[in-house]
C-alpha cells in the first residue's frame, strides 16, 4: 500500500527513470544523428533533470518544514548544491571547458542573489510593500560569501602556476573551516540570526500550509526519495553532458552557456520556494534560501572540485575574469546596502533584477 502510494506520487521520478533508460540504450544512435538531434536530446534531458530536482526539492522542503529554520533552509540549499556538484563532476570528466566550475559558481551567485532574491523582493514588494526579515542573517551571509569568493575566485589570479596545488589544498581547508564554524553557529549559538518572529496569524497560516502539503510523507520516505532522485539526476547529467558537447560543438555559442544550465538546474526548485515565501510575506525564508544557496554553492562546491583537481593533477581555472569580478563586487555592495535595514521593497528588488539582466546580457556577448 505504501509503495503503491509512493509510485503514484513520484510519477516525475518514474518518467525520469524511463528517459534515463532510453538515453542509455540510444546514446550512440542519437550522437550519430548530428548536432540538431543531440541538442534536442540535451534539452529534453535538461527538462527531465529539472522535473527530478523538483521532487528532490519537494522532499527536502518536507524535511525542512518538520525541523524548522535554520535547519530547514539548510536542508534545501544542501540538496541543491548536491545536485550541482554531481552534475559538475560528471561534466568535467568529459571535454568541458576548464572554466566550467568557475563560471557555474559565478552564474549561481548571480542567479541566487540577483535573480531569485531580486525577483522575489520585487514581486513581494509590489504585493505587500515593505517586507521584514532578520538583518543579522543578511549581514552574516554577505560577509561569508565575500570571504569565500575572495579566497577561492579572486586571489587565485595571483598564484603562480607552479604552486597551484599548494593553494588548492589551502583553499579546501579554508572552505571546510569556514563552513564548519558557520554551521555550528547557524544551528547553535547564533541560530536566531536566521529566523524571524512573524505575527501569530502568519505563523498559523504557514503551519496550516505546511501540514496540508506535507502530512502524507514520512521522514524516512523523504530521505529515501531524495537519495534516489540525486542518483537519477547524476545518471541523466552524464547523458546530457555528452549530448550538449556534441550539440554545441562549432556553433559559436558562449562558453558560459553550460555553466548557466548547471546553475539554473540546481536553482530551479529554490526559485519556486523563494517566490512562494515572498508572496506569502515571509521574506526571511527567501533571504535564507537566496543567500544560503549562494554561500553553499561557493563554500561546498569549491573544496569538492579542488579535491578532484588535486586527484587528477589537472587544475581548473578558478580566478574570475575582470568582468565577473566587477559584477560580483557590485552585487555584494548593492546587497549590503539593500539588506542592511531588515526590510525589503520593490525598488531594492528591481536593482538586483537589473543586475541579473546585465549578467545575462554580458553572457550573451561572451563576456
C-alpha positions as CSV (number, residue, x, y, z in Angstrom):
1,X,0.0,0.0,0.0
2,X,2.8,2.4,1.0
3,X,4.8,1.5,-2.1
4,X,1.7,2.0,-4.4
5,X,1.2,5.5,-2.9
6,X,4.9,6.3,-3.5
7,X,4.7,5.3,-7.1
8,X,1.6,7.4,-7.6
9,X,3.2,10.5,-6.0
10,X,6.6,10.1,-7.7
11,X,5.4,10.0,-11.3
12,X,8.1,12.5,-12.3
13,X,10.9,10.3,-10.9
14,X,9.4,7.3,-12.8
15,X,9.3,9.3,-16.0
16,X,12.9,10.4,-15.4
17,X,14.0,6.8,-14.9
18,X,12.3,5.8,-18.1
19,X,14.0,8.6,-20.0
20,X,17.4,7.6,-18.5
21,X,16.9,4.1,-19.8
22,X,16.0,5.4,-23.3
23,X,19.1,7.7,-23.2
24,X,21.3,4.8,-22.1
25,X,20.0,2.5,-24.9
26,X,20.0,5.1,-27.7
27,X,23.0,7.3,-26.7
28,X,25.3,6.3,-29.6
29,X,22.5,6.4,-32.2
30,X,21.5,9.9,-31.1
31,X,25.1,11.2,-31.2
32,X,25.5,9.8,-34.7
33,X,22.4,11.7,-35.9
34,X,24.3,15.0,-35.6
35,X,24.2,18.3,-33.7
36,X,20.5,19.2,-34.1
37,X,19.3,15.8,-32.7
38,X,21.9,15.9,-29.9
39,X,20.7,19.4,-28.9
40,X,17.1,18.3,-28.8
41,X,18.0,15.3,-26.7
42,X,20.1,17.6,-24.4
43,X,17.1,19.9,-24.0
44,X,14.8,17.0,-23.2
45,X,17.2,15.7,-20.6
46,X,17.6,19.2,-19.0
47,X,13.8,19.4,-18.6
48,X,13.8,15.9,-17.2
49,X,16.5,16.8,-14.7
50,X,14.5,19.8,-13.6
51,X,11.5,17.6,-13.0
52,X,13.5,15.2,-10.9
53,X,15.2,18.0,-9.0
54,X,11.8,19.4,-8.2
55,X,10.9,16.2,-6.5
56,X,14.1,16.2,-4.6
57,X,13.4,19.8,-3.5
58,X,9.9,18.9,-2.5
59,X,11.1,16.2,-0.2
60,X,13.8,18.5,1.1
61,X,11.1,21.1,1.8
62,X,9.1,18.4,3.6
63,X,12.0,17.7,5.9
64,X,12.6,21.5,6.2
65,X,9.1,22.1,7.4
66,X,9.4,19.4,10.0
67,X,12.7,20.6,11.5
68,X,12.0,24.4,11.0
69,X,14.6,27.2,10.4
70,X,17.5,27.5,10.3
71,X,17.7,23.7,9.7
72,X,15.0,23.8,7.1
73,X,16.7,26.2,4.6
74,X,20.0,24.5,5.3
75,X,18.5,21.2,4.0
76,X,17.0,22.9,1.0
77,X,20.3,24.6,0.0
78,X,22.4,21.5,0.6
79,X,20.1,19.4,-1.6
80,X,20.5,21.9,-4.4
81,X,24.3,22.1,-4.0
82,X,24.5,18.2,-4.0
83,X,22.7,18.2,-7.4
84,X,25.1,20.9,-8.7
85,X,28.3,19.2,-7.6
86,X,27.2,15.9,-9.1
87,X,26.4,17.5,-12.5
88,X,29.6,19.5,-12.4
89,X,31.8,16.5,-11.6
90,X,30.2,14.5,-14.4
91,X,30.5,17.3,-17.0
92,X,34.2,17.9,-16.0
93,X,35.0,14.3,-16.7
94,X,34.3,15.0,-20.4
95,X,35.6,17.6,-22.8
96,X,34.2,20.5,-20.8
97,X,35.8,24.0,-20.6
98,X,38.5,24.4,-17.9
99,X,36.5,27.4,-16.6
100,X,33.2,25.5,-16.2
101,X,33.5,25.3,-12.4
102,X,34.3,29.0,-12.0
103,X,31.6,30.0,-14.5
104,X,29.0,27.8,-12.8
105,X,29.7,29.2,-9.3
106,X,29.6,32.8,-10.7
107,X,26.4,32.1,-12.5
108,X,24.8,30.5,-9.4
109,X,25.7,33.6,-7.3
110,X,24.2,35.9,-9.9
111,X,21.1,33.7,-10.2
112,X,20.6,33.4,-6.5
113,X,21.2,36.9,-5.3
114,X,20.2,39.0,-8.3
115,X,17.7,36.6,-9.9
116,X,15.9,34.8,-7.1
117,X,16.2,37.5,-4.4
118,X,15.7,40.3,-6.8
119,X,12.5,38.9,-8.4
120,X,11.1,37.8,-5.0
121,X,11.7,41.2,-3.4
122,X,10.2,42.9,-6.5
123,X,7.0,40.8,-6.6
124,X,6.7,40.6,-2.8
125,X,7.2,44.4,-2.5
126,X,4.6,45.1,-5.1
127,X,2.1,42.9,-3.2
128,X,3.0,43.7,0.4
129,X,5.1,46.8,0.4
130,X,8.0,46.6,2.8
131,X,8.7,43.0,3.9
132,X,10.5,42.5,7.2
133,X,13.2,39.9,8.0
134,X,16.1,39.5,10.4
135,X,19.0,41.6,9.1
136,X,21.6,39.7,11.1
137,X,21.1,36.9,8.6
138,X,21.9,39.0,5.5
139,X,25.0,40.6,7.1
140,X,26.3,37.2,8.1
141,X,25.7,35.6,4.7
142,X,27.1,38.6,2.9
143,X,30.5,38.7,4.7
144,X,30.8,34.9,4.4
145,X,30.1,35.0,0.6
146,X,32.6,37.8,0.1
147,X,35.3,36.0,2.1
148,X,34.7,32.6,0.4
149,X,34.7,34.1,-3.2
150,X,37.7,36.3,-2.4
151,X,39.8,33.4,-1.3
152,X,38.7,30.9,-3.9
153,X,38.0,33.0,-7.0
154,X,39.9,36.3,-6.8
155,X,43.2,35.5,-5.0
156,X,44.0,32.6,-7.4
157,X,44.7,35.2,-10.2
158,X,47.9,36.0,-8.3
159,X,49.0,32.4,-7.6
160,X,51.9,31.1,-9.8
161,X,51.0,28.1,-12.0
162,X,53.8,26.1,-10.4
163,X,52.3,26.4,-7.0
164,X,48.6,25.9,-7.8
165,X,48.3,22.6,-5.9
166,X,49.6,24.2,-2.6
167,X,46.9,26.9,-2.8
168,X,44.2,24.4,-3.9
169,X,45.0,22.4,-0.7
170,X,44.8,25.5,1.4
171,X,41.5,26.5,-0.2
172,X,40.0,23.2,0.7
173,X,41.0,23.5,4.3
174,X,39.9,27.2,4.4
175,X,36.4,26.4,3.0
176,X,35.8,23.5,5.3
177,X,36.9,25.5,8.3
178,X,34.7,28.4,7.4
179,X,31.7,26.3,6.8
180,X,32.2,24.1,9.9
181,X,32.2,27.2,12.1
182,X,29.3,28.8,10.2
183,X,27.3,25.6,10.5
184,X,27.9,25.4,14.2
185,X,26.8,29.0,14.7
186,X,23.8,28.6,12.4
187,X,22.3,25.6,14.3
188,X,23.7,26.6,17.7
189,X,24.5,29.8,19.5
190,X,23.5,32.2,16.6
191,X,20.6,30.3,15.2
192,X,18.3,33.3,16.0
193,X,20.3,35.2,13.3
194,X,18.4,33.2,10.6
195,X,14.9,33.3,11.9
196,X,12.2,35.9,12.2
197,X,9.2,36.1,14.6
198,X,6.2,36.6,12.4
199,X,2.7,37.7,13.7
200,X,0.7,34.8,15.1
201,X,-1.8,34.8,12.3
202,X,1.0,34.3,9.7
203,X,2.5,31.5,11.8
204,X,-0.8,29.7,11.8
205,X,-1.1,30.2,8.1
206,X,2.3,28.9,7.4
207,X,1.8,25.9,9.7
208,X,-1.6,25.1,8.0
209,X,0.0,25.2,4.6
210,X,2.9,23.0,5.7
211,X,0.5,20.5,7.2
212,X,-1.7,20.4,4.1
213,X,1.2,19.8,1.7
214,X,3.5,17.5,3.8
215,X,1.2,15.5,6.1
216,X,1.3,12.3,3.9
217,X,5.1,11.9,3.7
218,X,7.2,10.4,6.4
219,X,10.8,11.4,7.2
220,X,12.1,8.1,6.0
221,X,10.2,8.3,2.7
222,X,11.6,11.8,2.1
223,X,15.2,10.8,2.8
224,X,15.0,7.7,0.5
225,X,13.3,9.6,-2.3
226,X,16.0,12.4,-2.1
227,X,18.8,9.8,-2.4
228,X,17.0,8.1,-5.3
229,X,16.5,11.4,-7.0
230,X,20.1,12.5,-6.7
231,X,21.4,9.2,-8.1
232,X,19.0,9.5,-11.0
233,X,20.0,13.1,-11.7
234,X,23.6,12.1,-11.8
235,X,22.8,9.4,-14.5
236,X,20.8,11.9,-16.5
237,X,23.5,14.5,-16.3
238,X,26.1,12.2,-17.8
239,X,24.0,11.7,-20.9
240,X,23.1,15.4,-21.0
241,X,26.7,16.3,-20.9
242,X,27.6,14.1,-23.9
243,X,24.6,15.4,-26.0
244,X,25.4,19.0,-25.1
245,X,29.1,18.7,-26.0
246,X,28.1,17.4,-29.4
247,X,25.2,19.8,-30.0
248,X,27.2,23.0,-29.1
249,X,30.5,22.0,-30.9
250,X,31.4,24.5,-33.6
251,X,28.2,26.6,-33.0
252,X,30.0,29.7,-31.6
253,X,27.7,29.6,-28.5
254,X,29.1,31.5,-25.5
255,X,31.3,29.1,-23.3
256,X,29.3,30.0,-20.2
257,X,26.1,28.5,-21.6
258,X,26.8,25.1,-20.0
259,X,27.6,26.9,-16.7
260,X,24.3,28.7,-16.7
261,X,22.4,25.5,-17.5
262,X,24.0,23.7,-14.5
263,X,23.3,26.7,-12.2
264,X,19.7,27.0,-13.4
265,X,19.0,23.3,-13.0
266,X,20.2,23.3,-9.3
267,X,18.4,26.6,-8.6
268,X,15.0,25.8,-10.3
269,X,13.3,24.4,-7.2
270,X,14.7,27.1,-5.0
271,X,13.2,29.8,-7.3
272,X,9.7,28.5,-6.7
273,X,10.2,28.1,-3.0
274,X,11.6,31.6,-2.6
275,X,8.9,33.2,-4.7
276,X,6.2,31.4,-2.7
277,X,7.7,32.6,0.5
278,X,7.9,36.2,-0.7
279,X,4.3,36.3,-1.9
280,X,3.2,35.0,1.5
281,X,5.1,37.9,3.1
282,X,7.7,35.5,4.6
283,X,10.9,37.3,3.4
284,X,13.1,35.6,5.9
285,X,12.8,32.3,4.1
286,X,13.6,34.0,0.8
287,X,16.7,35.6,2.2
288,X,17.8,32.4,3.8
289,X,17.3,30.5,0.5
290,X,18.9,33.0,-1.8
291,X,21.9,33.9,0.2
292,X,22.2,30.5,1.8
293,X,22.3,28.9,-1.7
294,X,25.0,31.3,-2.8
295,X,27.1,30.6,0.2
296,X,26.7,26.9,0.0
297,X,27.5,26.9,-3.7
298,X,30.8,28.6,-3.2
299,X,31.9,27.1,0.1
300,X,30.9,23.5,-0.7
301,X,31.4,23.2,-4.4
302,X,35.0,24.7,-4.3
303,X,36.6,22.1,-2.0
304,X,35.0,19.2,-3.8
305,X,36.1,20.4,-7.2
306,X,39.6,21.4,-5.9
307,X,39.9,17.9,-4.4
308,X,39.1,16.5,-7.8
309,X,41.7,18.7,-9.4
310,X,44.4,17.6,-7.0
311,X,43.5,14.0,-7.5
312,X,43.6,14.2,-11.3
313,X,46.6,16.6,-11.4
314,X,44.7,18.9,-13.7
315,X,43.9,22.4,-12.2
316,X,40.7,24.2,-13.0
317,X,40.8,27.9,-13.9
318,X,39.1,29.4,-10.7
319,X,40.2,33.0,-11.0
320,X,37.3,35.2,-12.2
321,X,37.6,37.3,-15.3
322,X,37.7,41.1,-14.7
323,X,34.1,41.4,-15.8
324,X,32.9,38.7,-13.4
325,X,34.9,40.3,-10.5
326,X,33.2,43.6,-11.1
327,X,29.8,42.1,-11.3
328,X,30.3,40.2,-8.1
329,X,31.6,43.3,-6.3
330,X,28.7,45.4,-7.5
331,X,26.2,42.7,-6.5
332,X,27.6,42.3,-2.9
333,X,27.9,46.0,-2.4
334,X,24.3,46.6,-3.5
335,X,23.1,43.6,-1.4
336,X,25.0,45.0,1.7
337,X,23.2,48.4,1.2
338,X,19.7,46.9,0.4
339,X,19.8,44.3,3.1
340,X,21.1,46.4,6.0
341,X,17.8,47.7,7.4
342,X,15.7,44.5,8.0
343,X,13.2,45.3,5.3
344,X,13.0,44.7,1.5
345,X,10.9,46.6,-1.0
346,X,10.1,46.6,-4.7
347,X,12.8,49.2,-5.5
348,X,15.5,47.1,-3.9
349,X,14.3,44.0,-5.7
350,X,14.4,45.9,-9.0
351,X,18.0,46.9,-8.6
352,X,19.0,43.3,-8.1
353,X,16.9,42.1,-11.0
354,X,18.5,44.7,-13.3
355,X,21.9,43.4,-12.3
356,X,20.7,39.9,-13.2
357,X,19.6,41.2,-16.6
358,X,23.1,42.7,-17.0
359,X,24.6,39.3,-16.2
360,X,22.5,37.7,-18.9
361,X,23.5,40.4,-21.4
362,X,27.2,40.1,-20.7
363,X,27.0,36.3,-21.1
364,X,25.2,36.7,-24.5
365,X,28.1,39.0,-25.5
366,X,30.6,36.3,-24.5
367,X,32.0,38.3,-21.6
